[in-house]
Structure formats: C-alpha cells, structure tokens
Amino acid sequence: MHLSYLAILTALFFRPQAHGGAVSRLPQWVVPLRYRVDIVTRINQPYQPFGGSVVIDLRTERSTNKIVLNAHDLAIGEQRAVSLSIKDGNSVPVSSIRMDIKLARLTVYVKRPLQINITYSLRVAFTGVLRGDNTGFYSSNYVDHNTTLTQWLAATQFEPNHAREAFPCFDDPIFRTPFKISLAHPHQYRALSNMPVQRTIRHAKLKDFVWTQFVESHPMQTYLVAFTISKFDRPGFTSSERPDCPISTWARPDALSQTKFASMVVAPLLSFYEQLFNSTHRPKKIDLVALPDYAFKSKENWGMLTFTEESLLYDSQRSSMDDQQGVARAVAMTVVNQWFGNLVSIPWWHEIWLKNAFALYLSRFGVHTLRPEWDYQERHALKLYLSVLDYDAHVNTDLVTASVPDESHIWAAYNEIGERKAAVLFEMMHRVMGEGAWLAALRRYLVIYANRTATSTDFWNLLQLQVDRNGRLGKGLNITRIMKCWLEQPGYPLLTVTRNYDQRTAVVSQQRFFITPQFRNRWAMHPCWWVPLSYTCPTCRNSDSISFSRWLTCSISKTKSNSVLLDKLESGPSDWLLLNVQHSAPVRVNYDLHNWQLLNKTLADPAKFRLIHRVNRAQLVDDLFSLAWSGDIEYDMALGMLGYLEHEDEFVVWAATEINFERINNVAKRNPNYLIYKTFMRHLLERQFQRVLSSDLASSSGNMSHRPVIIRLACEYELPACVSLARREFMKGAPTVDGWMTIRERETLVCTAVKFGTEGDRDTVESMYKRSNFAAEKESLLTALACSRNVFALQKVLVWTFESSGVRKQNARRTFKAVVSNSMGYRLAKKYVSAHMQSIRNYCSNSTDKVVNLMRPLIECMSTPQEMLFFSKFFEEILRDMHGSERLIRILMERGNDNIHWQRTKLRPMLQAIRDIILWRTR
C-alpha cells in the first residue's frame, strides 16, 4: 500500500500505560464478539444518504457502567436509537449516550454495571452521507464509454481508522471479529463484500430496492472490512484454478477486457506463496475490484482486494511493460498481505511499516516467478535501494518506526520511504542469514502468531533463534541490536575505503552521509551502524556471488574508532576493489584516488567494463553523482568516469543515471549557462541514440532494454535527431498502438511533438486523451500535454488536474510534476498554487502528507534564495493549522536549500569540468 507518508519508536507491543496520550485508544476490556451490519444506501438520490443499524455482540472483562466505541460523521438519534440487552435475554436500561466529536467516540452509559463474561447485544441505529474524499464509505463516478453516461458507485476504504465513518464499531486493530453484512441498494446495482453472497431478496419497504446478504466472515479487524455498490454487473474474468475459491475481477463495464492479466496471476501467486511460506490460504472467494478513485494503490481486504484502475487494468496494446509489472506487483503485495497483515496482524499503528515492508519485499519473488524474463527481482531491489539512499541523505528525514501515542498521530506512521528502507534491511538480513535460516524464520513466525498480533521485536527474536542455530552470523552479533541501529536513527553511513596496496589490506571507516556537506560539521551526534561488509575484485573467486567477510561494528566506547581492517585481500596492487557487492547494505562507498582510477580504467574499456556486474555499475554511477554533489569528490573526476556511459547498454545503469541527471537538470535548467550542460548531455547521448536508431526498432530486448531511457533523455535534451524522430512519427498520424514504440516511448515522442509542434498537434493529442478508455494511456497522454510551451495550454492542464473530474486524484502529482518540470511551467505552477492553495487543500482532503507530497516537485525544481523565502513563508502561513505540518515543511524546504547550496558552490565547478571534457574531446 502506497501514498507518501510519514518518526520515532522501536517495535514494541503498544502498551497504553507506556504513553501519556494512549487514553485515546478504546478500553480493551470491552471486547466485540460479532457484528451484524445492515446498511441502506440511496446512491441514486441527491446527497447520496445511507443509514441502517449495527448489532454488536460483546463481553466485558471487568465490571463497567459504560461501553465506548467509535463513530464519526454519523447521525445517531436520541437515546432510543441505542439499545442494549443480554444476548437472547432481557434488555439492559441505557441511562444516556454521549458523542465526542473530537475523539470520534460514542459512549453508552447503562443504569447498572455490566457483568463479567456475560454476552450482551448492543444495537445502534445511524444515518450518514456518502463521503467525497475516498475514505470511509464514499462515492465516486466514471463515464461509461459504452453509453457516454456518468455512473455513480459507492465503495469503502477503512484503513487505518475509517470504518467508524460507515457504522459505529470498535475501530482498533487489536480486535478481530466476524462480520455479517447486509446491504440494501437499487436493484440495478450489484453489491460486493468480503464474503460470497448468501442471498438477494426484495426490500420490504423500499420500491426497486433489494437486500444483498453475505455469508458471515472470518474474524477480522474493522480496517479489513470492505464493500462496494456499483453497476459492475458482471466480472471480467473468473478463474476456477483453485477448488472452492472462485477468483473474479471487477471493473467498469467498458474496461472489463483489461482485467484479464490480473485474473491470470492471482492463482499462481497464491500457489507460490503457499509453498514459500508452507501455509495454505483458503478463502471462500477472491474478488479483485478496480475502482476509479481510491486512496491506496491496492488494499488487502479479506476476500475482496481493491485497487486503483492503474494498479489492476492492463492492455497489451496500450500499456507498457512497466504498467504490466505494476499490476503484477500490486496483486502480489495484496497476496503477501494475506499472511503478513491478515493472518498475522499488527497490534497498533506504530507497526504498520512492518506488514507493508513484508509485502514490498516479498512481492518481488512472486513477480519474478510469473515472468523471470523481466529481471524484476533485480530491478525492483535496486530501485528501492537507490530511492532510500536519495531520501535518507538529509538532516530532516524520517525514521522507519513512528511514535503513535494516540489516533491523531496515526498518519505519521505511514511512511513510504521508511517502508522501503525496511524492505532494503530485510534483504540485507536475508543475504546475511542465508536462504534456509531466513525462510525458516518466516515460516515459524506465521505458525506461532497465526490469527494473532505480533511485533517487529517478535520477528527479530525468531531471526536470532535461526542464526544461533546455523552459526552464520558469528559470535557477539545480535539481530535486535543490528536492526535497531538502522530503524531508530536517521540516515545511513558513507564508507570510506583506504587501501594499502603492498600489504593487500584496506581500512573501512564510517560516518553519516549528508548530500549537503554544510550539515556534516553541524551534526553533533556521531551515529554508528552495524554494516556487513562484502567485496569483489577482478581476481576474486566467485566474483559474482556475495559473501560477507567482516562486520563494521559499533563500539560502546565513544573514543574508539568505528573502523575495521580488511586483510588478506584477494585483489592485487593493480586490481580494483569494490565494496558493498550488489547493494548488500544501504550505504555509499568512497575510495582512495588510486582505486577510483583502477575502476575508471576498467569502465572506460568497452571490452572489460562488464567485469563489474551491472548492478555494481549502477551503484558506482549513483555514488559518483551523489559524492560529487556532496563535495566528497570533484566533478572533473566524476564526469570523467561517467563518460563510459557512451558504451553502457544495461537498463539498471541508465535508470540510476536518469534519476541523477534529473536532479541536476532541475536546478541547472534556469541558469544562464544551462546550454553548456545541455551540450554535454547531447554529446553523451548522441552515440547511444545512434545505436538505438540503427537497431531493430521493433525489438527492445537484449541489450536494447535501455532504449526507452535513451529516447527520453535524448528528446528531453533536444537532440536534433530525437526531435526529428518525434515529428516524423507524429506526422504519420496519431501514434499507433501496433507500431514499434512502447507506451513510454510513445509518451516521450508525443511530448516532444507537442513541445515543438503546432496547436493543431496539441489538439490532436487532447482528442486522443478524451477518447481513451485506458487508464495508463490517459495518464501518459495527459503528461504529454504538459510538455506544451504555450502558457494557456499549460494553464488548461492545471485546471483539468485540480478543477475537473477528468483527472483522477491518484494521477494528479505526476501531471503536476510534468507541468513544473516544463521550463515554461514552473512559474505558472507557482502562481497557480499561490492563488488556489485552499482549493488544493480541499482537493487533498486536508491531509498534510498529501498536500506536501503534491507540492514536492515545486521544491525539487527550486533554485534561488528568493523562491526559498517565498515558499518558506507561504507554506508556514497556509499550512500552519494542519497536523504535523511543521516537520513536513522542514523536510520539504531542506530539499530546496540543498538545490540552492549546490547551485552556489557546485554548479560552476561542474560547468568548468564539462568545458574541460568538451575541450579535451575536441583536441
């Protein structure tokens, strides 16, 4: 599950007495045993009201005269709307009820104390209105391309604590309870929920309404309850590969054909993970539902997996391989969560990162089994690793674990980068422990804590048990201590390697890496990490495998140096040495000058550069960019080594390169000397682009897997041959779906055609966007429209994004980023945000995380102190009343400050290094 979210607590079971603010959790001595939920939804009426009742069977473990549960934005009538009785027995007089709007609580007071171990039935009648912010019980709409009519649907998104917005409940993850759900709705609509339909009957009082009654569910938390009411009248595909468990895909009627791929992968993924975890998963049915508007990319509700359309729909003619991989990943993550999240759940929201990191890490193995030819396991691992290093290189960054003392802090625990970092650390421990011990710990964890809650500490203890048995970790090394140093302090280390070439030794030391060096001397703390050290060299035995020779440990004594000596190295005086083989730990590595020269000699030789594994080459490229940005190495050396990219042909390397070029370009493109950098990029890309054009364009396999990146960069830096290609392909007519281009290449060429074309060309693309019925294609075409150099056209894209229903909220950031990245669009976007910030806040449901994440592209392209001052004051003024805004603004503005510092101190040396390289080539 994804959003962009956001810092400090170890993974311990949440104990109310340990936190002063824990009173906002419900009392845990009143335990729900069973829910019966009956809801009538008038989706076809104005204001879309709903109402009904919930009957909760419950027990109390201590004598009490009140029952406290959650309810929010629900109207609960007078006292007669609430009744209490002993189950199948006498009524219990209710003295009063009280609604606490701030705490979202309903308290029912009784005239005599409830008795221990007696089952009571609490009935509450309620009414409400479908929400419009994609949380709780909300409404959404879409245009059916078959009929051109707008159709409405109702859906739920209850995580983390929004079930209370649909019906009163004990909305706390500690409670697991069976649910018996019945939904009344107009007869032309269909209702889906976690369990199969038991029966459908007419409503006794409402004409043309029916009740859809569902089988009682497994015991589950309220945030896993789900239901929809829509005109999705039939499934796109139903798989019967698993006995007694039909697997069906659902979407708007005109998109059903796009659900085939998703329906094909569920059963193989379930089988794979059942074997991997040695644990069966046998629900009575599985529905996969694509929703036009949804808060998360995917959600693992019991028996009813919900997705955004982009995460579930795939068309082989109009979707890219990235889109297909995205569908496979989203489905795989929800499948993993059936074990890590549903079978074994979290006790409180400070551990939400644990289940999400399990899904993020373990999903890659399932996707790999579906399509080994994708190299997905390698690419996904590297992508996570690089994103963590990029984000975590700042002073203001987030910890993996977040303190959630009360419900007002829940969203602080949703930290996408923290989840990625945890997944990277899982990979580190997996490699260190070995396959057998890691897998044994996973399986033991699922057996011991099945249908219970567990914490990260519980998992570390099981890992420790396994490594103690196989002895692989070594004496004195403790899993909990190792993991805590990574989880409970920000940042990561820069390893500095200094070799003694005659004695074949190397000293490895560590210090925290900052992307902006001005903070290094100001940082009073001296953090330390336990780092497993791996290395390779051209003469090393098994140079492609990963083995850990030593650990860089942390001394208890503050005076002792945190360094380690690697002796008896296999690499000779004329051999390069490379540490952190295939990103075995989240660190950066800097070497002494001679070792860099040895690495450069190998990279620069087209016949020998493959002696360094492609993943290691991607790491080297990323380290060179970051170390030059931070000032740890000079740009003349970094850019000189990066010249080898002229003969680099691996996707993973160019993917890492593109990210770093984008960071430089964001700052440099509005500088008067930008043409120097642009010329360097054209020289770097020209030979690669010629190779792309001279190859078989109908194929992107083999050593042409990097072709989409090369075309994108060549057109972005306006290489004449790429601009000509774009104009030529576009003039053939609207780019066809059966041509040589992938959708990402098509997006690049359409963007370039819009940028250098006429208004008529832009109108053609706009018509294509409006006609398209494919989520990925619509997103791609809208991004291309943002490439226009016409200010009025860009203004139109911004209005479409935020003021019309034509752009889904989950796509808004990408569209907004495309406008901001446009040289004509930055000031326009800045002006638009200044004038419409309140509307944007409403658009983001007043979520601080969503607003800040949406604004991030503006800060990433910031380059002047004047812009820094403007945004600092603007955000402080406009967001100051939003929860957690102060910390998020600090994180955001530090990124802008990094850009300004780099432009002031590093842009000129970089441009001089480029001049020297160009002059050298000319000579």
Residue pairs with C-beta under 8 A, 6 or more apart in sequence:
1 159
1 296
1 297
1 298
1 299
1 300
1 333
1 356
1 359
2 296
2 297
2 298
2 416
3 295
3 296
3 414
3 416
3 849
3 850
3 853
4 416
4 849
4 850
4 852
4 853
4 856
5 411
5 412
5 413
5 414
5 415
5 416
5 849
6 398
6 402
6 411
6 412
6 414
6 415
6 849
6 884
6 887
6 888
6 891
7 398
7 399
7 401
7 402
7 403
7 412
7 415
7 418
7 887
8 399
8 401
8 402
8 403
8 488
9 350
9 401
9 402
9 403
9 404
10 401
10 456
10 457
10 484
10 487
10 488
11 350
11 351
11 354
11 401
11 455
11 456
11 457
11 460
11 487
12 455
12 457
13 347
13 348
13 453
13 455
13 457
14 22
14 25
14 347
14 348
14 350
14 351
14 404
15 22
16 22
16 23
16 25
16 28
19 405
19 406
20 405
21 405
21 406
21 409
22 405
22 406
23 406
24 103
24 406
24 407
24 408
25 172
25 348
25 406
25 407
26 68
26 69
26 70
26 105
26 170
26 171
26 172
27 64
27 68
28 172
28 174
29 60
29 61
29 62
29 64
30 58
30 59
30 60
30 61
30 64
30 67
30 68
30 170
31 58
31 59
31 60
31 61
31 175
32 56
32 57
32 58
32 169
32 170
32 175
32 177
33 56
33 57
33 58
33 59
33 119
33 177
34 56
34 57
34 177
34 178
34 179
34 180
35 54
35 55
35 56
35 57
35 169
35 177
35 178
35 179
35 180
36 54
36 55
36 56
36 180
36 182
37 52
37 54
37 167
37 179
37 180
37 181
37 182
38 52
38 53
38 54
38 182
38 184
39 50
39 51
39 52
39 137
39 166
39 167
39 181
39 182
39 183
39 184
40 50
40 51
40 52
40 184
40 185
40 203
40 206
40 209
41 48
41 50
41 130
41 137
41 154
41 183
41 184
41 185
41 229
42 48
42 49
42 50
43 130
43 139
43 152
43 153
43 154
43 185
43 186
43 189
43 229
44 152
44 186
47 129
48 129
48 130
48 139
48 152
48 154
49 127
49 128
49 129
49 130
50 127
50 128
50 129
50 130
50 137
50 154
51 125
51 126
51 127
51 128
52 125
52 126
52 167
52 184
53 123
53 124
53 125
53 126
54 123
54 124
54 126
54 167
54 168
54 169
55 121
55 122
55 123
56 69
56 121
56 122
56 123
56 124
56 168
56 169
56 170
57 87
57 119
57 120
57 121
58 67
58 119
58 120
58 121
58 122
59 116
59 117
59 118
59 119
59 120
60 67
60 114
60 115
60 116
60 118
60 120
61 116
61 117
62 116
63 113
63 114
63 115
63 116
64 113
64 114
65 109
65 110
65 111
65 112
65 113
65 114
66 107
66 108
66 109
66 110
67 84
67 107
67 108
67 110
67 114
67 122
68 105
68 106
68 107
68 108
69 105
69 106
69 108
69 122
69 168
69 169
69 170
69 171
70 104
70 105
70 106
70 161
70 163
70 164
70 168
70 169
70 170
70 171
70 172
71 99
71 104
71 105
71 106
71 124
71 126
71 164
71 167
71 168
71 169
72 104
72 136
72 162
72 164
72 165
73 128
73 129
73 131
73 136
73 165
74 126
74 127
74 128
74 164
74 165
74 167
74 168
75 126
75 127
75 128
76 82
76 97
76 99
76 106
76 124
76 125
76 126
76 168
77 125
79 94
79 96
79 97
81 97
81 124
81 125
81 126
82 94
82 97
82 108
82 122
82 123
82 124
82 125
83 91
83 94
83 122
83 123
84 91
84 92
84 94
84 108
84 110
84 120
84 121
84 122
84 123
85 91
85 92
85 120
85 121
86 92
86 118
86 119
86 120
86 121
87 119
87 120
87 121
92 110
92 111
92 112
92 114
92 120
93 110
93 111
93 112
94 108
94 109
94 110
94 111
95 109
95 110
95 111
96 109
97 106
97 107
97 108
97 109
98 106
98 107
98 109
99 105
99 106
99 107
100 106
100 107
103 407
104 161
104 164
104 407
106 124
106 168
108 122
114 120
124 167
124 168
126 167
126 168
128 137
128 165
128 166
130 137
130 138
130 139
130 154
131 137
131 138
131 139
131 165
132 138
132 139
133 845
134 140
134 157
134 293
134 294
134 295
134 809
134 845
135 157
135 162
135 165
135 295
135 845
136 156
136 157
136 158
136 162
136 163
136 164
136 165
136 166
137 154
137 155
137 156
137 165
137 166
138 154
138 155
138 156
138 157
138 293
139 152
139 153
139 154
140 152
140 153
140 154
140 155
140 291
140 292
140 293
141 150
141 151
141 152
141 153
141 292
141 805
142 150
142 151
142 153
142 252
142 292
143 149
143 150
143 151
144 150
144 151
144 231
144 252
144 253
144 254
145 254
145 773
146 253
146 254
151 230
151 231
151 252
153 228
153 229
153 230
153 231
153 232
153 291
153 292
154 228
154 229
154 230
155 227
155 228
155 229
155 230
155 289
155 291
155 294
155 306
156 162
156 163
156 166
156 225
156 226
156 227
156 228
157 294
157 295
157 296
157 299
157 306
158 166
158 222
158 223
158 224
158 225
158 226
159 223
159 224
159 296
159 299
160 173
160 223
160 349
160 352
160 410
160 411
160 414
161 171
161 223
161 407
161 410
162 223
163 169
163 171
163 222
163 223
163 225
164 171
164 222
169 222
170 177
170 222
171 222
171 223
172 222
173 221
173 223
173 345
173 346
173 347
173 348
173 349
173 453
174 347
174 348
174 453
175 221
175 222
176 219
176 220
176 221
176 345
176 451
177 219
177 220
177 221
177 222
178 216
178 217
178 218
178 219
178 220
179 194
179 216
179 217
179 220
179 225
180 214
180 216
180 217
181 193
181 194
181 195
181 213
181 214
181 217
181 225
181 227
182 211
182 212
182 213
182 214
183 191
183 193
183 211
183 212
183 214
183 227
183 229
184 203
184 206
184 209
184 210
184 211
184 212
185 191
185 209
185 210
185 212
185 229
186 208
186 209
186 210
187 208
187 209
187 210
188 231
189 229
189 230
189 231
190 212
190 229
190 230
190 231
190 232
190 233
191 197
191 212
191 227
191 228
191 229
192 227
192 228
192 230
192 232
192 250
192 287
192 289
192 304
193 212
193 214
193 225
193 226
193 227
193 228
193 303
193 304
194 214
194 217
194 220
194 224
194 225
194 226
194 227
194 301
194 302
194 303
194 304
195 214
195 215
195 216
195 217
195 284
195 285
195 303
196 214
196 215
196 284
196 285
197 212
197 213
197 214
197 215
198 213
198 214
198 215
199 213
200 210
200 211
200 212
200 213
201 210
201 211
201 213
202 209
202 210
202 211
203 209
203 210
203 211
215 284
217 225
217 302
217 303
218 283
218 302
219 451
220 302
220 342
221 345
224 300
224 301
224 302
224 342
225 301
226 299
226 301
226 302
226 304
226 306
227 304
228 289
228 291
228 304
228 306
230 250
231 253
232 250
232 251
232 252
232 253
232 289
233 253
234 253
234 256
235 248
235 249
235 250
235 256
235 259
235 287
236 248
236 249
236 250
236 251
236 255
236 256
236 257
236 258
236 259
236 260
236 263
237 248
237 249
237 256
237 259
237 260
237 263
237 264
238 246
238 247
238 248
238 249
238 263
239 246
239 247
239 248
239 263
239 264
239 266
239 267
240 246
240 247
241 247
241 267
242 267
242 270
244 282
244 284
245 282
245 283
245 284
245 285
245 286
246 285
246 286
247 263
247 266
247 267
247 285
247 286
247 287
247 288
248 263
248 285
248 286
248 287
248 288
249 256
249 259
249 260
249 262
249 263
249 287
249 288
249 289
249 290
249 312
250 259
250 287
250 288
250 289
250 290
251 258
251 259
251 289
251 290
251 309
251 312
251 313
252 290
252 292
254 773
255 290
255 309
255 313
255 773
255 774
255 775
257 315
258 313
258 314
258 315
258 774
259 288
259 290
259 312
259 313
260 314
261 314
261 316
261 324
261 327
261 328
262 288
262 312
262 313
262 314
262 327
262 331
263 288
265 327
265 328
265 331
265 332
265 370
266 286
266 288
266 331
266 335
268 369
268 370
269 331
269 332
269 335
269 366
269 369
269 370
270 281
270 335
272 365
272 366
272 369
273 281
273 335
273 336
273 338
273 339
273 362
273 366
274 280
274 281
276 362
276 365
276 439
276 442
277 339
277 442
277 443
277 446
278 443
279 339
279 343
279 443
279 446
279 447
279 450
281 338
281 339
281 343
283 302
283 303
283 338
284 303
285 303
286 303
286 304
286 305
287 303
287 304
287 305
288 305
288 307
288 312
288 331
289 304
289 305
289 306
289 307
289 312
290 307
290 308
290 309
290 311
290 312
290 313
291 306
291 307
291 308
291 309
292 309
292 808
293 308
293 808
293 809
293 810
294 306
294 307
294 308
294 810
296 308
297 307
297 308
297 310
297 311
297 330
297 810
298 305
298 306
298 307
298 308
298 311
298 312
298 330
298 331
298 333
298 334
299 305
299 306
299 307
299 334
300 333
300 334
300 335
300 337
300 338
300 341
300 342
300 359
302 342
305 331
305 334
307 330
307 334
308 775
308 808
308 810
309 775
309 808
310 323
310 326
310 775
310 776
310 779
310 810
310 811
311 326
311 327
311 330
312 327
312 330
312 331
313 319
313 327
313 774
313 775
313 776
314 323
314 324
314 327
314 776
315 774
315 776
315 777
317 737
317 738
318 737
318 743
318 772
318 774
318 776
318 777
319 743
319 774
319 776
319 777
320 742
320 743
320 744
320 776
321 374
321 742
322 744
323 743
323 776
325 367
325 371
325 374
325 376
328 366
328 367
328 370
328 371
328 376
329 363
329 364
329 367
329 376
329 380
332 363
332 364
332 366
332 367
333 359
333 360
333 363
334 359
335 363
335 366
336 358
336 359
336 362
336 363
336 366
337 355
337 358
337 359
339 446
340 354
340 355
340 358
340 359
340 362
340 446
341 355
341 358
341 359
343 446
343 450
343 451
344 445
344 446
344 449
344 450
344 452
344 453
344 454
345 355
345 452
345 453
345 454
346 352
346 354
346 355
346 453
346 454
346 455
347 453
347 454
347 455
348 404
349 404
349 410
349 413
350 401
350 402
350 403
350 404
350 413
351 455
351 456
352 413
352 414
353 400
353 401
353 402
353 413
353 415
353 418
353 419
353 422
354 422
354 455
354 456
354 459
356 419
357 419
357 420
357 422
357 423
357 426
358 426
360 384
360 419
360 420
360 422
360 423
361 422
361 423
361 426
361 427
364 376
364 377
364 380
364 381
365 377
367 374
367 376
367 377
367 380
368 374
368 376
368 377
378 615
378 652
379 651
379 652
379 655
381 427
381 583
382 583
382 615
382 618
382 652
382 655
382 656
383 655
384 420
384 423
384 424
385 424
385 583
385 586
386 618
386 622
386 656
386 659
387 417
387 420
388 417
388 420
388 421
388 424
388 492
388 586
389 492
389 586
389 588
389 622
389 626
390 626
390 659
391 397
391 417
392 417
392 421
392 490
392 491
392 492
392 586
393 491
393 492
393 513
393 514
393 515
393 626
393 630
394 514
394 515
394 516
394 891
394 894
394 895
394 898
395 490
395 514
395 519
395 523
395 894
396 887
396 890
396 891
396 894
397 417
397 490
397 491
397 891
398 415
398 417
398 418
398 490
398 891
399 418
399 487
399 488
399 489
399 490
400 415
400 418
400 419
400 421
400 422
400 425
400 486
400 487
401 418
401 456
401 487
401 488
402 409
402 412
402 413
402 415
402 418
403 409
403 412
404 410
404 412
404 413
408 883
411 847
411 848
411 849
411 883
411 884
412 884
414 849
421 486
421 586
422 487
424 583
424 586
425 483
425 486
425 487
425 586
428 532
428 584
428 585
428 586
429 438
429 463
429 479
429 482
429 483
430 438
431 532
431 546
431 548
431 584
432 472
432 473
432 532
432 548
433 441
433 463
433 466
433 467
433 470
433 472
433 473
434 470
434 472
436 470
437 463
437 466
437 467
437 469
437 470
437 472
438 463
438 466
440 466
441 459
441 462
441 463
441 465
441 466
444 462
444 465
444 466
445 454
445 458
445 459
445 462
448 454
448 458
448 462
449 458
456 483
456 487
457 480
460 479
460 480
460 483
461 479
461 480
463 479
464 478
464 479
464 480
467 473
467 477
467 479
473 479
474 551
477 530
477 551
481 530
482 530
485 527
485 528
485 529
485 530
485 554
486 492
486 529
486 530
486 586
489 527
490 527
491 512
491 513
491 514
491 527
492 512
492 513
492 529
492 586
492 587
492 588
493 510
493 511
493 512
493 513
493 527
493 528
493 529
493 531
493 552
493 587
493 588
494 510
494 511
494 512
494 513
494 587
494 588
494 589
494 590
494 632
495 508
495 509
495 510
495 531
495 552
495 579
495 580
495 587
495 588
495 589
495 590
496 508
496 509
496 510
496 511
496 589
496 590
496 591
497 506
497 507
497 508
497 577
497 579
497 589
497 590
497 591
497 592
497 595
498 506
498 507
498 509
498 592
499 505
499 506
499 569
499 577
499 591
499 592
499 594
499 595
500 506
500 507
501 573
501 594
502 573
503 567
504 567
504 568
504 569
504 571
504 572
504 573
505 565
505 566
505 567
505 568
505 569
506 565
506 566
506 569
506 577
507 563
507 564
507 565
507 566
508 533
508 552
508 563
508 564
508 565
508 566
508 579
509 561
509 562
509 563
510 528
510 529
510 531
510 552
510 562
510 563
510 587
511 520
511 526
512 520
512 523
512 526
512 527
513 588
513 626
513 630
514 520
514 523
514 630
515 626
515 629
515 630
515 898
516 630
516 897
516 898
516 901
516 902
517 630
517 631
517 632
518 901
526 558
528 554
528 555
528 562
529 552
529 554
529 587
530 551
530 552
530 553
530 554
531 551
531 552
531 585
531 587
532 548
532 551
532 584
532 585
533 548
533 549
533 550
533 551
533 552
533 564
533 566
533 579
533 580
534 546
534 547
534 548
534 549
534 579
534 580
534 581
534 584
535 549
535 566
535 569
535 571
535 577
535 578
535 579
535 580
535 581
536 543
536 544
536 577
536 578
536 581
536 613
536 616
537 543
537 569
537 570
537 571
537 575
537 576
537 577
537 578
538 571
538 575
538 576
538 602
538 611
539 570
539 571
539 572
539 575
540 570
540 571
541 570
543 611
544 613
546 581
546 582
546 584
548 584
549 566
550 564
550 566
551 564
552 562
552 563
552 564
553 562
553 564
554 562
555 561
555 562
569 577
571 577
574 598
575 598
576 595
576 598
576 599
576 601
576 602
577 591
577 595
577 598
578 599
578 612
578 616
578 620
579 589
580 587
580 589
580 619
581 613
581 616
582 613
582 615
582 616
582 619
583 615
583 619
588 623
588 626
588 627
589 619
589 623
590 623
590 627
590 632
590 633
591 599
596 633
596 637
596 641
599 612
599 620
599 641
600 640
600 641
600 644
602 608
602 609
602 611
602 612
603 609
603 612
603 617
603 620
603 641
603 644
604 641
604 643
604 644
606 647
609 617
609 644
609 647
609 648
612 620
614 650
614 652
614 653
615 652
617 648
617 650
617 653
618 650
618 652
618 653
618 655
618 656
619 656
620 641
621 642
621 645
621 653
621 656
621 657
621 660
622 656
622 659
622 660
624 633
624 638
624 641
624 642
625 638
625 642
625 657
625 660
625 663
625 664
626 660
627 633
627 638
628 634
628 635
628 637
628 638
628 639
628 906
628 910
629 663
629 902
629 906
631 905
631 906
634 909
634 913
635 906
635 909
635 910
635 912
635 913
636 909
636 912
636 913
636 916
636 917
638 913
639 680
639 910
639 913
639 914
639 917
640 913
640 917
642 657
642 684
643 684
643 917
645 653
645 654
645 657
645 684
645 688
646 684
646 687
646 688
647 687
648 654
648 706
649 691
649 703
649 704
649 706
650 703
650 705
650 706
651 705
651 706
651 709
653 706
654 706
654 709
654 710
655 706
655 709
657 709
658 709
658 712
658 713
661 681
661 713
663 860
664 677
664 910
665 677
665 716
666 821
666 860
666 861
666 863
666 899
667 861
667 863
667 899
667 902
667 903
667 907
668 674
668 677
668 903
668 907
669 823
670 823
670 826
670 863
671 863
671 903
671 907
673 907
673 911
676 911
676 914
676 915
677 910
677 911
677 914
678 717
678 718
679 914
679 918
680 914
680 917
680 918
681 713
681 717
682 717
682 718
682 719
683 918
683 921
685 710
685 713
685 714
685 717
685 719
686 719
686 721
688 706
688 710
688 714
689 710
689 711
689 714
689 719
689 721
689 722
690 721
692 704
692 707
692 710
692 711
693 721
693 725
695 704
695 707
696 704
697 740
698 740
700 707
700 708
700 742
707 745
708 742
708 744
708 745
708 748
711 722
711 725
711 745
711 748
711 749
712 744
712 745
712 748
714 721
714 722
715 722
715 723
715 726
715 748
715 749
715 751
715 752
722 752
723 752
723 756
725 749
726 748
726 749
726 750
726 751
726 752
726 753
726 756
727 752
727 753
727 756
727 757
729 735
729 739
729 741
729 749
729 753
730 749
730 750
730 753
730 757
730 761
734 764
734 768
735 741
735 746
735 749
735 750
741 749
743 776
743 777
743 780
744 780
746 780
747 780
747 781
747 783
747 784
750 765
750 780
750 781
750 784
751 783
751 784
751 786
751 787
752 787
753 761
753 765
754 761
754 762
754 765
754 784
754 785
754 787
754 788
755 787
755 788
755 789
759 790
759 793
762 785
762 788
762 790
762 793
765 781
765 784
765 785
766 785
768 781
769 778
769 781
769 782
769 785
770 806
772 778
772 781
775 808
779 811
779 814
779 815
782 797
782 800
782 807
782 811
782 815
782 818
783 814
783 815
783 818
785 793
785 797
786 794
786 797
786 815
786 818
786 819
786 822
786 825
787 818
787 822
788 794
788 797
788 822
788 824
789 822
789 823
789 824
790 824
791 824
791 828
794 819
794 822
794 824
794 825
794 828
795 828
795 832
797 815
797 818
797 819
798 816
798 819
798 828
798 829
798 832
800 806
800 807
800 815
801 807
801 812
801 815
801 816
801 819
802 812
802 836
802 839
802 840
802 843
803 839
807 815
809 843
812 843
812 854
813 853
813 854
813 856
813 857
816 829
816 854
816 857
817 857
818 825
819 825
819 828
819 829
820 826
820 829
820 857
820 858
820 861
821 857
821 861
826 858
826 861
829 857
829 858
830 858
830 867
830 870
833 840
833 855
833 858
834 874
837 874
837 878
838 878
840 851
840 854
841 851
841 878
841 882
844 850
844 851
844 854
846 882
848 879
848 882
848 883
848 884
848 885
848 888
849 884
849 888
851 879
851 882
852 879
852 885
852 888
852 889
852 891
852 892
855 875
855 892
856 892
856 895
858 871
859 871
859 892
859 893
859 895
859 896
860 895
860 896
860 899
861 899
862 868
862 871
862 895
862 896
862 899
862 900
863 899
863 900
863 903
864 900
865 900
867 896
868 893
868 896
868 897
868 900
871 893
871 896
872 889
872 893
875 885
875 889
875 892
875 893
876 889
879 885
879 889
880 886
